[in-house]
């Protein structure tokens, strides 16, 4: 019944994952081009995810007025504009312009996120919302799996030793053209219309009173912060632990995200068989254990341990989102705006980790994402029934 809508959403989630994961290539690339510290390099993620903190609630209000489908079209166009801004950033060779381009690009991703997550949640029975959102998130992970190969081949392998960032221009132009084509096709589709609840229970004031939403927001903050931090610094972690070059290390990042993709496909079934909170709790504990193994060992063994954290991440976002939303479906679009704001964790946690890495070393700094997973384990524990 909703096959066309779900097909459109899988494309949306794929592109969100693909573009977001390219940041994991940009961080080591721009770090070398501009001779940045870990903290300065983490500004790539800071400005990208800062957009979630600033634009999520305005995007949610916009979608209330114009609807999910138009919101997604605007999101794709805004993201394409951000990609095109890489041209002047390269021309002027200014790190600040790269950060501005990423902020505009991310603003478009925010609109897509705010529109896409609740649309999937309400596009069918509430009891299967977690598995349905996990399915679409699996295509998000497919995008994150392929992006490092794309970035390694077209960006890192062409690292300009003269200090110019030319290699990023044409990959992002190609992405911009693709996004514009998707926006045009999406604008011509006839998708199911979801009507917003105008009852007082769905007001912003009431949404802000819900403890479940606040706990879920903190869970999203911790999850995104931890996942993005590991992805952003994974190339550097590999280089500190092994003798691999940037291009080869970047390919291994794909398997970090590939683990999330595999886990999400498996999660479609495990989330139906077991309590979502219990599944979340177990995944978070495994993530903590793997980080401890990674930081207390050397060589490829430590790399593989950190890589496997990606599998643990797999079901976290959709599970935290739907557990927080459970019982508050009448305020789905507002809850999505609030929890998308919490994706700001992707800006804050990498910066904190970068500062600790500059002061001590990267392995010690990974204690910060480990603490994030500790909270996620707690959230899963209190929601396991």
N, C-alpha and C positions, 0 to 999 in steps of 0.2 A: 504493500500500500504506500509506503514512504520510501520506496527504492530510489526514486530520482533524487529526493531530498538527501538521503544518506550518501548517495554517490557524490553529490555536490560537496557534502561535508567532508568526505574522505579526501577529496582534492584540496579543500581548504586546510585540513589538518596536515596533509603532506607538505604543502608549501610553507606553512608556519614552522614545521619542524626543520625543513631543509634550510630556510633562511636563518632561523635562530642558531642552528648548529654551525653555520659558516663563521659565526663569531669565534668558535674554537680554533679556526684557522687564522682569523684576523688577529687574534691576541698575540700568538708567537710571531706572525708576519710583521705587524706594526711594531712589536717590541724590538725586533731586530732592525727594521728600517729606521726607526726614530731613536734607537738606543735607549729604551725605556726601562725603568725599574719594574718589579712585579706590581707595585701599587699603581704606577702610571699606566701599565698595560691593562690592569683591571678596570680602568676607566671605560674601556670598550663595553664591558658588561654593565658598568654603572650607568652610563648614558642610555644604553639600550633598555635596561630594565627600569630606569627612572621613569620612562614613559608609562609603565604600568601604574606607578604610584600617582602620576599626575593626570593621566588620561582615562583610566578605567571607569570612574564614576561618570564623568562627562559623556563617555562613549555609551554607557548604559542608558543615560537619560536620552541621548540622541536616538538610540535603538527603540526605546519606548515610543518615540514619536514617529519614526519612519519605518519601523519593522525590521525583522531579522535580515531579510533578503537584501534590501537596499543598504543596510548597515554593512553587510559582507562585501557588497560591490564597492562601497566607499573605502572599506578597509584595504581591498586589493589595490585600488588606485593610489591611495596614500602610501602604501608600501612600495609601489612602483616608483613613485616620486622620490622616495628616500634612496632607492637604488640609483636613480639617475643623478642624484647629488654627489655620487662618488666621482663623477667626472670633474667638477670644479675642485673637489678635495685633492684629487691627484694633480691637477693643473697647478694649483697654488702650493702643493706639497705642505699642507698644514694639518697637523694632528687634530686641532680643534674643529676643522671642517669635517673630518672623518667622523668625529663624535657627534656633530650636529646632524650629519646625514643619517647616522645610525639612530639618532633620537626620532627623526621624522619617519624613518623606515619602521621603527618599533611602534610608533603611534598607530600606524596602519595595522600592525600585528595585534595590537591591543584591541582594536575595533573588531578584528576577526575573532579573537579569543572570547571577547565579551558576548558576541553574537553566537558563536559556534557552540560553546559549552552548554548553555541552557537550552538551546534549540534541540540539541541531541537529547538532553535530559527529559524534555517534555514531549518529544516526538515518539511517544509510545508509553507502555505501562511503567509506572513508577518503580515496581519491584525489579525490573530488568534494566534500570537506568545505569547502574554501575557497569554491567557487562557491555551495554550498548556504547557508553562513552569510552570504555576500554577498547572496544573494537575500532572506533574512529581514531583514538589515540595511538593505536597500533600503526596506523598509516602515518601519523605524526612521527613515530619512531622510524618508519621506513625512510622518511625524508631525512631524519637526523643520521641514519646509517649511511645513506648515499652521499650526503653533503661533504664529509671529510675526503672521500675519494675525488669528488669534483674539485674541492679546494686544494687538495694536494697536487692534482694534475695541472690545474690552471693558475694557481696562485703560489703555493710554497715552492713548487718545482721551478718556478720562474723568479725566484727571489733575486731581486736586483742588488748586486753587491755595491752598486754606485750610490745606493741610498734613496732611490726613487721607488714610488709605489705603483708603477704602471700596470703591474700584473692584475690589479683588482678591477680595472676599468671595464673590460669587456665581459668578464663573467657576470658582473652586476648589471650590465646593459642587457645581456641575454635574459637574466632573471626578470628585469623590468618589462621586457617585451612579453614574456610568458604571462606575467601577472595581469597585464593590460588585456591580453587575449582572454584569460580566465574571467576577468571582470565583465567583458562584453558578453561572453557566453552565459555567465550567471545571470546577468540582467535580463536575458531573454527567456530564461526558464520559468515555468510555472510551479512554484513550490507551495506546500501546504502552509496556510496562514495560521499562526498561533496568536490567539487573542489574549491581551494582557488583562489581568484581574484588576478591577478598579475599586475593589473592596478596601476598606481602611486597613485591613490586616496586611496589605501589601505595600504600605507606605514606607518611605525611607526611614522615618522615625522609628517605626515598629521593627524594621529590619535590623537597625542598630542596637535594639534591645535584646536580640537573640543571642544567648550564650553560645549555642551550637555554632553560629556563624563566626563569632569571635575566635572560638577554638579552631575552627576550620581555617580561618584566615591565617592564624599563627602556624598551622600545619602547612598550608601552601607556601607561606614565607620561608619556613625551614626547608621544605622539600626542594623548591626551586633554587634557593640559595645554595644548598648542598650539591644538587645535580649540576648546576651551572659552574660552580667553583671547581669541581673535579674535572668537568669537560674543558674548562678554560685553561687550567694549569696542567692538563694531562700530558701535552707535548713536552712541557718543561720538566715534568716529573720523570717522563721516559728518558729524556736526555741526561738528567741527573743520575738516573739509575742504571743506564746502559750507554752504549757508544753509538746508538742509532742517530741518523741525521734527521732534520726537520720533516722532510718529505715522507720518509719511512715511518717516523713516529706519528705523523698525522693520519696515516692509514690505520694505525692501531686504535686511534680515537673512534674510528667507524665501528669498531667492535664493542667499544663501551656503549655506544648508542644502539648498536645492533642487539646487544643483550636486552636492552629495554624493549626493543621491537619484539623479540622472541617472547619475552616475559608477558607482554601485553596480549599477544595471541593466546598464550597459555592461560592468562588471567581471565579471558572470556569464560573459560570453563571452571577454574578454581573459585571465582567469585560467585558462581551459581551454586557450587557445591558446599562452600564453607562461608562462614560469617565474614563479610568484607573487613570488619574491624580486626578480626583474628588474622586474616591474611596480611593486612597492613602491618600488624604487630610483628609477625614473623619476618617479613621482608625487611623491616627497619632493623631488627636485631642482627640479621645476616649482614646488612650494610655496615653496621658498626664493627662487626667481627672482621670483615674483609679489609676495612680501613686500618684496623690495628695490625693485621697481617702485613699489609702493604708498607706501613711506616716502620715496621720492626725487621724488615728483610731488605735484601738488595737484589739487583739484577732483574731478569725477566720474571722471576717468581713474584716479586713485589708488583710489577707491572700488571701481570695477569690477575692478581688479587684485586687491585684497584679497578681493573677493567670489568670485573664481575659485579661491581657495585651497580653498574648499569642495569643488570638483570633485576636487582633488588628495587631499583627505581620504577620499574615497569608499571606497576599498578597504583603507584602512590597518588599521582595527581587526580585521576578520575575517582579513586576511592575516597580520598579526603574530601573532594568536591561534593560527591553524592551523599556521603555520611553527614556533612555539615548542612546540606540542603534538605535532607530527609525530614518530612513534616513541615517544611516551609516552602512547598512547591508554588504556592500562590505568589511568592515574591522571588521567583526564579531569576528574573532579569536583574533585580536589585542585588540579590545574593551573588550573582555572577560578577557584578560590578565591584562589590566589596572584596570578593576573593581574588579577582583579577588585580585589584590594587595591591593585594598581599604578594603578588609576584615580584614586587619591589625587593623581595629577598634576593632575587637574582642580581640586584645592584649592590646591596649592602654586604652580603656574605663574602663575595669575591674580594671586595675592597678590604674587608677585615682580614681575610686570609692572606692577601697580598702584603698588607702591612706587617703581619706576623712573619711571613716568609722573608721579607726584607730585613727584619730585626733578628730573626733566628735562622730558620731554613724551611724549605717547602714541606718536608715531611712532618715537622713539628706543627706547622700551620694547619695541617689536615685534621687536627683535633677539633677545629671549628665546625666543619661539616659533620664530624662524628657526633658532636653535641646536637646538631640539628636533627640527626636521625634518632637521637635519644628522645627528643620531644615527640617525634612522629610515632615512635613505639608506644609512648604514653597515650597519645591520642587514639591509636588503634586499640589499646587495652581498655580504655573507658568506653569505647564504642563497639566492643566485640559482641555484645548480646544482640 
